[in-house]
Every structure is written in structure tokens, then in C-alpha cells.
Amino acid sequence: MGYGDIMRVETSGASNLTAGADRLTGGVQASEKMANHDLACMRTYKTTIGKVASKRDVDPALIAAIASRESRGGAAISGNNGWCPRRIGFGLMQVDKDAHTPIGAWNSVEHVDQATGIL
């Protein structure tokens, strides 16, 4: 794997603010619970993420982790045409429209490729 080997990333887990959205206390256990909750949604994008991961030589788990954190695997934005509530971030991986012009549908290979390229 060229970039983004998620198994080498050390983290303190979700902050109290982030975890609080799920009525959890921050930390690694909160992150694990939140990721587990998002897993069913993330499976929907396995092929999309796999294509981009292969093209970009990035661990697919890293892409999935970002999508889980940014949009809860799409669950937090699917009813809003891919936009966050403030309409700044777009798509599964929340490309910031003030810094970039979003490409593709919110859950498309094009979007995931753009967001991964921004990394």
C-alpha cells in the first residue's frame, strides 16, 4: 500500500463533541461504536471506494474511515442531496465548496476520487 496505511495511524478517538452526537463519551471506544454503526452504510460504497483506492494507491479503509466520519457513511447527508446542513461540505467525503468545485454525484466514484485526491 502506497499511502494511508490505516493500521499505522495512532489516534485518541472521537472528541467528546463528536461522540456526543451519538450520546457517547469521547475516546477510541466511541470511535469504534460510531464506525460500527456506520458499517452497513459503508458497505454500499465498497465497490466505489475500492476503485478509487486502487487508482490512488490508498488503503480503502482510510477512505471509508473519512467517509464514515464526514457523513456517517452518507446517512447524514442522503436526504439533503449530499450537502451538509450548512451547504458548505458536499458528498460522502464532504468536499468543501469554498475551497474546491465538487465533482460528480455525492456518492459517485468521481466524488470519492476528487476527495481522495485532495487528501
Contacts in CASP RR format, 6 or more apart in sequence:
PFRMAT RR
TARGET T0000
AUTHOR 0000-0000-0000
METHOD contacts of the structure
MODEL  1
MGYGDIMRVETSGASNLTAGADRLTGGVQASEKMANHDLACMRTYKTTIG
KVASKRDVDPALIAAIASRESRGGAAISGNNGWCPRRIGFGLMQVDKDAH
TPIGAWNSVEHVDQATGIL
1 57 0 8 1.000
1 58 0 8 1.000
1 59 0 8 1.000
2 57 0 8 1.000
2 58 0 8 1.000
3 56 0 8 1.000
3 57 0 8 1.000
3 58 0 8 1.000
3 59 0 8 1.000
4 58 0 8 1.000
4 59 0 8 1.000
4 62 0 8 1.000
5 59 0 8 1.000
5 62 0 8 1.000
6 59 0 8 1.000
6 61 0 8 1.000
6 62 0 8 1.000
6 65 0 8 1.000
7 59 0 8 1.000
7 61 0 8 1.000
9 62 0 8 1.000
11 28 0 8 1.000
11 31 0 8 1.000
12 27 0 8 1.000
12 28 0 8 1.000
13 26 0 8 1.000
13 27 0 8 1.000
13 28 0 8 1.000
13 30 0 8 1.000
13 31 0 8 1.000
14 24 0 8 1.000
14 26 0 8 1.000
14 27 0 8 1.000
14 30 0 8 1.000
14 31 0 8 1.000
14 34 0 8 1.000
15 26 0 8 1.000
15 27 0 8 1.000
16 25 0 8 1.000
16 26 0 8 1.000
18 26 0 8 1.000
18 30 0 8 1.000
18 34 0 8 1.000
18 69 0 8 1.000
19 25 0 8 1.000
19 26 0 8 1.000
19 27 0 8 1.000
19 30 0 8 1.000
19 31 0 8 1.000
19 34 0 8 1.000
20 26 0 8 1.000
20 30 0 8 1.000
22 30 0 8 1.000
22 33 0 8 1.000
22 34 0 8 1.000
22 37 0 8 1.000
24 30 0 8 1.000
24 33 0 8 1.000
24 34 0 8 1.000
34 68 0 8 1.000
34 72 0 8 1.000
35 65 0 8 1.000
35 68 0 8 1.000
37 72 0 8 1.000
38 68 0 8 1.000
38 72 0 8 1.000
38 73 0 8 1.000
38 75 0 8 1.000
41 72 0 8 1.000
41 73 0 8 1.000
41 74 0 8 1.000
41 75 0 8 1.000
42 49 0 8 1.000
42 64 0 8 1.000
42 67 0 8 1.000
42 68 0 8 1.000
42 73 0 8 1.000
44 107 0 8 1.000
45 64 0 8 1.000
45 67 0 8 1.000
45 73 0 8 1.000
45 92 0 8 1.000
45 107 0 8 1.000
45 112 0 8 1.000
46 60 0 8 1.000
48 107 0 8 1.000
48 108 0 8 1.000
48 109 0 8 1.000
48 112 0 8 1.000
49 60 0 8 1.000
49 63 0 8 1.000
49 64 0 8 1.000
49 67 0 8 1.000
49 112 0 8 1.000
50 60 0 8 1.000
50 63 0 8 1.000
51 109 0 8 1.000
52 58 0 8 1.000
52 63 0 8 1.000
52 109 0 8 1.000
52 112 0 8 1.000
52 113 0 8 1.000
52 116 0 8 1.000
53 59 0 8 1.000
53 60 0 8 1.000
53 63 0 8 1.000
53 116 0 8 1.000
55 113 0 8 1.000
56 113 0 8 1.000
56 116 0 8 1.000
56 117 0 8 1.000
58 116 0 8 1.000
58 119 0 8 1.000
63 93 0 8 1.000
63 112 0 8 1.000
63 116 0 8 1.000
66 93 0 8 1.000
66 115 0 8 1.000
66 119 0 8 1.000
67 73 0 8 1.000
67 74 0 8 1.000
67 92 0 8 1.000
67 93 0 8 1.000
67 112 0 8 1.000
70 91 0 8 1.000
70 92 0 8 1.000
70 93 0 8 1.000
70 94 0 8 1.000
71 77 0 8 1.000
71 82 0 8 1.000
71 84 0 8 1.000
71 91 0 8 1.000
71 92 0 8 1.000
71 93 0 8 1.000
71 94 0 8 1.000
73 92 0 8 1.000
74 82 0 8 1.000
74 91 0 8 1.000
74 92 0 8 1.000
74 106 0 8 1.000
74 107 0 8 1.000
76 84 0 8 1.000
77 83 0 8 1.000
77 84 0 8 1.000
77 91 0 8 1.000
77 92 0 8 1.000
77 94 0 8 1.000
77 106 0 8 1.000
78 106 0 8 1.000
78 107 0 8 1.000
81 106 0 8 1.000
82 90 0 8 1.000
82 91 0 8 1.000
82 92 0 8 1.000
82 106 0 8 1.000
82 107 0 8 1.000
83 89 0 8 1.000
83 90 0 8 1.000
83 91 0 8 1.000
83 106 0 8 1.000
84 90 0 8 1.000
84 94 0 8 1.000
87 97 0 8 1.000
88 96 0 8 1.000
88 97 0 8 1.000
88 98 0 8 1.000
89 95 0 8 1.000
89 96 0 8 1.000
89 97 0 8 1.000
89 102 0 8 1.000
90 97 0 8 1.000
90 102 0 8 1.000
90 106 0 8 1.000
90 111 0 8 1.000
91 102 0 8 1.000
91 106 0 8 1.000
91 107 0 8 1.000
91 111 0 8 1.000
91 115 0 8 1.000
92 106 0 8 1.000
92 107 0 8 1.000
92 111 0 8 1.000
92 112 0 8 1.000
92 115 0 8 1.000
93 111 0 8 1.000
93 112 0 8 1.000
93 115 0 8 1.000
93 116 0 8 1.000
94 115 0 8 1.000
95 102 0 8 1.000
95 103 0 8 1.000
95 111 0 8 1.000
95 114 0 8 1.000
95 115 0 8 1.000
95 118 0 8 1.000
100 114 0 8 1.000
100 118 0 8 1.000
102 111 0 8 1.000
102 114 0 8 1.000
103 110 0 8 1.000
103 111 0 8 1.000
103 113 0 8 1.000
103 114 0 8 1.000
104 110 0 8 1.000
104 111 0 8 1.000
104 114 0 8 1.000
105 111 0 8 1.000
END
